């Protein structure tokens, strides 16, 4: 059946039309650690200002208009087919990204968890909706409940990086006592803004023995 492009509304066969997809997926030089578009910078200003607990990050593109509508429609409009589309595009690019970073594919894929109250209100975790088809396409093991958010940290939109880090401190913990010794774990989320949430989640995984933590996000705030 025909479909309206989620970005431009053009009637065609795909969730996102080919021209809009090409605009989102155009090559951009990015920091290999936090995936920030570097522009004219040779060294990442974000990582220089705040070291990360994760080791590598991959994204499809910037969280900016109009492609931000992909995440907004998924999270707040319950447009779940967009999660599968984002997962498919990530799966296409990740093998090359891992090869460029000179490391193997992860042993395990884990979504960034929502607080129980927010999960109950929304009805789904958008990170898991992306992680589940992504793991299936890549042939990797996924665990939706390995990490738990121990408290609701609330919206962080109005907070600067330092305040976000304080707000998130100790927010994540593994749900089981099992060790992750030496494992390469990939954290999946819909958007990376400052990286504070993913830093705390990665730190919780490394405290349990993970040898490497990669980050996979649909979009990255410029």
C-alpha positions as a Python dict, from the first residue, in 0.01 Angstrom:
ca = {
    (1, 'X'): (0, 0, 0),
    (2, 'X'): (118, 359, -58),
    (3, 'X'): (268, 539, 240),
    (4, 'X'): (316, 906, 321),
    (5, 'X'): (678, 994, 400),
    (6, 'X'): (710, 1066, 772),
    (7, 'X'): (917, 1377, 693),
    (8, 'X'): (787, 1542, 377),
    (9, 'X'): (450, 1371, 330),
    (10, 'X'): (522, 1254, -24),
    (11, 'X'): (308, 954, -115),
    (12, 'X'): (531, 658, -205),
    (13, 'X'): (610, 309, -74),
    (14, 'X'): (847, 368, 217),
    (15, 'X'): (812, 498, 573),
    (16, 'X'): (1062, 768, 476),
    (17, 'X'): (1105, 857, 109),
    (18, 'X'): (1441, 812, -65),
    (19, 'X'): (1529, 1184, -90),
    (20, 'X'): (1456, 1247, 280),
    (21, 'X'): (1648, 934, 379),
    (22, 'X'): (1947, 1042, 170),
    (23, 'X'): (1945, 1384, 338),
    (24, 'X'): (1941, 1226, 684),
    (25, 'X'): (2211, 970, 602),
    (26, 'X'): (2457, 1195, 418),
    (27, 'X'): (2817, 1140, 537),
    (28, 'X'): (2931, 1376, 814),
    (29, 'X'): (3269, 1374, 989),
    (30, 'X'): (3194, 1292, 1354),
    (31, 'X'): (3376, 1234, 1679),
    (32, 'X'): (3435, 857, 1704),
    (33, 'X'): (3359, 864, 2077),
    (34, 'X'): (3045, 1079, 2109),
    (35, 'X'): (2930, 1111, 1742),
    (36, 'X'): (2917, 1492, 1755),
    (37, 'X'): (2952, 1650, 1411),
    (38, 'X'): (3298, 1807, 1415),
    (39, 'X'): (3262, 2065, 1140),
    (40, 'X'): (3592, 2253, 1126),
    (41, 'X'): (3714, 2109, 1458),
    (42, 'X'): (3987, 1844, 1455),
    (43, 'X'): (3936, 1755, 1822),
    (44, 'X'): (3595, 1706, 1980),
    (45, 'X'): (3512, 2000, 2210),
    (46, 'X'): (3244, 1798, 2392),
    (47, 'X'): (3472, 1505, 2482),
    (48, 'X'): (3753, 1742, 2576),
    (49, 'X'): (3525, 1916, 2824),
    (50, 'X'): (3372, 1599, 2968),
    (51, 'X'): (3534, 1252, 2935),
    (52, 'X'): (3293, 967, 2860),
    (53, 'X'): (3245, 629, 3022),
    (54, 'X'): (3150, 488, 2681),
    (55, 'X'): (3411, 414, 2415),
    (56, 'X'): (3242, 468, 2079),
    (57, 'X'): (2918, 611, 1942),
    (58, 'X'): (2730, 581, 1615),
    (59, 'X'): (2432, 781, 1491),
    (60, 'X'): (2230, 824, 1174),
    (61, 'X'): (2236, 1202, 1180),
    (62, 'X'): (2164, 1520, 1371),
    (63, 'X'): (1862, 1575, 1593),
    (64, 'X'): (1750, 1879, 1399),
    (65, 'X'): (1458, 1978, 1180),
    (66, 'X'): (1309, 1803, 993),
    (67, 'X'): (1453, 1463, 1094),
    (68, 'X'): (1381, 1526, 1462),
    (69, 'X'): (1020, 1449, 1367),
    (70, 'X'): (1116, 1082, 1333),
    (71, 'X'): (1191, 1061, 1705),
    (72, 'X'): (912, 1294, 1816),
    (73, 'X'): (653, 1096, 1621),
    (74, 'X'): (787, 771, 1764),
    (75, 'X'): (795, 886, 2126),
    (76, 'X'): (486, 1103, 2146),
    (77, 'X'): (281, 993, 1846),
    (78, 'X'): (327, 617, 1900),
    (79, 'X'): (445, 581, 1538),
    (80, 'X'): (615, 249, 1610),
    (81, 'X'): (697, 162, 1245),
    (82, 'X'): (952, 443, 1262),
    (83, 'X'): (1149, 243, 1521),
    (84, 'X'): (1189, -45, 1277),
    (85, 'X'): (1293, 196, 1000),
    (86, 'X'): (1555, 361, 1224),
    (87, 'X'): (1682, 18, 1332),
    (88, 'X'): (1717, -93, 970),
    (89, 'X'): (1919, 216, 876),
    (90, 'X'): (2142, 174, 1183),
    (91, 'X'): (2199, -192, 1098),
    (92, 'X'): (2315, -93, 750),
    (93, 'X'): (2582, 144, 881),
    (94, 'X'): (2706, -26, 1195),
    (95, 'X'): (2931, -299, 1047),
    (96, 'X'): (3131, -33, 862),
    (97, 'X'): (3146, 187, 1171),
    (98, 'X'): (3275, -99, 1384),
    (99, 'X'): (3534, -189, 1121),
    (100, 'X'): (3652, 173, 1105),
    (101, 'X'): (3682, 179, 1485),
    (102, 'X'): (3876, -151, 1468),
    (103, 'X'): (3664, -347, 1709),
    (104, 'X'): (3428, -639, 1678),
    (105, 'X'): (3051, -631, 1704),
    (106, 'X'): (2905, -616, 2056),
    (107, 'X'): (2832, -926, 2259),
    (108, 'X'): (2507, -777, 2385),
    (109, 'X'): (2264, -496, 2298),
    (110, 'X'): (2089, -314, 2583),
    (111, 'X'): (1833, -32, 2564),
    (112, 'X'): (1856, 268, 2795),
    (113, 'X'): (1567, 207, 3038),
    (114, 'X'): (1284, 441, 3124),
    (115, 'X'): (1174, 503, 3480),
    (116, 'X'): (877, 275, 3569),
    (117, 'X'): (637, 570, 3595),
    (118, 'X'): (733, 703, 3252),
    (119, 'X'): (720, 356, 3097),
    (120, 'X'): (369, 306, 3236),
    (121, 'X'): (255, 645, 3106),
    (122, 'X'): (401, 600, 2756),
    (123, 'X'): (328, 229, 2724),
    (124, 'X'): (660, 143, 2560),
    (125, 'X'): (1030, 223, 2574),
    (126, 'X'): (1134, 379, 2245),
    (127, 'X'): (1495, 267, 2301),
    (128, 'X'): (1383, -97, 2320),
    (129, 'X'): (1160, -55, 2014),
    (130, 'X'): (1476, 39, 1822),
    (131, 'X'): (1709, -209, 1994),
    (132, 'X'): (1489, -515, 1940),
    (133, 'X'): (1476, -508, 1555),
    (134, 'X'): (1834, -382, 1545),
    (135, 'X'): (1961, -686, 1736),
    (136, 'X'): (1754, -915, 1515),
    (137, 'X'): (1897, -765, 1196),
    (138, 'X'): (2254, -787, 1327),
    (139, 'X'): (2212, -1137, 1472),
    (140, 'X'): (2309, -1019, 1821),
    (141, 'X'): (2172, -1097, 2165),
    (142, 'X'): (1959, -830, 2330),
    (143, 'X'): (1851, -790, 2692),
    (144, 'X'): (1569, -540, 2756),
    (145, 'X'): (1598, -552, 3135),
    (146, 'X'): (1970, -577, 3207),
    (147, 'X'): (1973, -213, 3320),
    (148, 'X'): (1714, -47, 3537),
    (149, 'X'): (1658, 320, 3609),
    (150, 'X'): (1648, 337, 3987),
    (151, 'X'): (1465, 668, 4002),
    (152, 'X'): (1285, 907, 3772),
    (153, 'X'): (1531, 1184, 3690),
    (154, 'X'): (1264, 1397, 3522),
    (155, 'X'): (1310, 1611, 3214),
    (156, 'X'): (1662, 1743, 3164),
    (157, 'X'): (1588, 1985, 2882),
    (158, 'X'): (1643, 2297, 3093),
    (159, 'X'): (1961, 2168, 3263),
    (160, 'X'): (2319, 2236, 3159),
    (161, 'X'): (2573, 1954, 3138),
    (162, 'X'): (2695, 1985, 3498),
    (163, 'X'): (2339, 1983, 3633),
    (164, 'X'): (2248, 1685, 3414),
    (165, 'X'): (2544, 1490, 3548),
    (166, 'X'): (2444, 1561, 3908),
    (167, 'X'): (2079, 1476, 3836),
    (168, 'X'): (2173, 1141, 3679),
    (169, 'X'): (2434, 1029, 3929),
    (170, 'X'): (2353, 675, 4042),
    (171, 'X'): (2038, 663, 3829),
    (172, 'X'): (2120, 328, 3664),
    (173, 'X'): (2206, -15, 3797),
    (174, 'X'): (2210, -371, 3657),
    (175, 'X'): (1905, -572, 3755),
    (176, 'X'): (2100, -890, 3824),
    (177, 'X'): (2411, -977, 4019),
    (178, 'X'): (2574, -1145, 3719),
    (179, 'X'): (2907, -1006, 3600),
    (180, 'X'): (2974, -867, 3253),
    (181, 'X'): (3347, -936, 3269),
    (182, 'X'): (3515, -839, 2944),
    (183, 'X'): (3194, -813, 2743),
    (184, 'X'): (3137, -551, 2476),
    (185, 'X'): (2794, -402, 2546),
    (186, 'X'): (2609, -166, 2310),
    (187, 'X'): (2369, 85, 2464),
    (188, 'X'): (2080, 192, 2240),
    (189, 'X'): (1878, 514, 2273),
    (190, 'X'): (1671, 738, 2050),
    (191, 'X'): (1867, 1062, 2100),
    (192, 'X'): (2197, 1168, 2254),
    (193, 'X'): (2196, 1529, 2373),
    (194, 'X'): (2483, 1601, 2612),
    (195, 'X'): (2573, 1233, 2656),
    (196, 'X'): (2518, 1251, 3033),
    (197, 'X'): (2250, 977, 3038),
    (198, 'X'): (2457, 740, 2827),
    (199, 'X'): (2768, 818, 3032),
    (200, 'X'): (2593, 714, 3354),
    (201, 'X'): (2445, 402, 3198),
    (202, 'X'): (2786, 304, 3056),
    (203, 'X'): (2950, 365, 3394),
    (204, 'X'): (2700, 127, 3558),
    (205, 'X'): (2784, -142, 3300),
    (206, 'X'): (3159, -97, 3343),
    (207, 'X'): (3123, -112, 3721),
    (208, 'X'): (2981, -460, 3666),
    (209, 'X'): (3282, -560, 3454),
    (210, 'X'): (3196, -464, 3093),
    (211, 'X'): (3519, -427, 2899),
    (212, 'X'): (3381, -194, 2633),
    (213, 'X'): (3061, 6, 2595),
    (214, 'X'): (2946, 137, 2259),
    (215, 'X'): (2656, 374, 2208),
    (216, 'X'): (2404, 349, 1924),
    (217, 'X'): (2160, 638, 1890),
    (218, 'X'): (1917, 722, 1615),
    (219, 'X'): (1996, 1094, 1627),
    (220, 'X'): (2256, 1320, 1792),
    (221, 'X'): (2193, 1676, 1906),
    (222, 'X'): (2439, 1905, 1722),
}
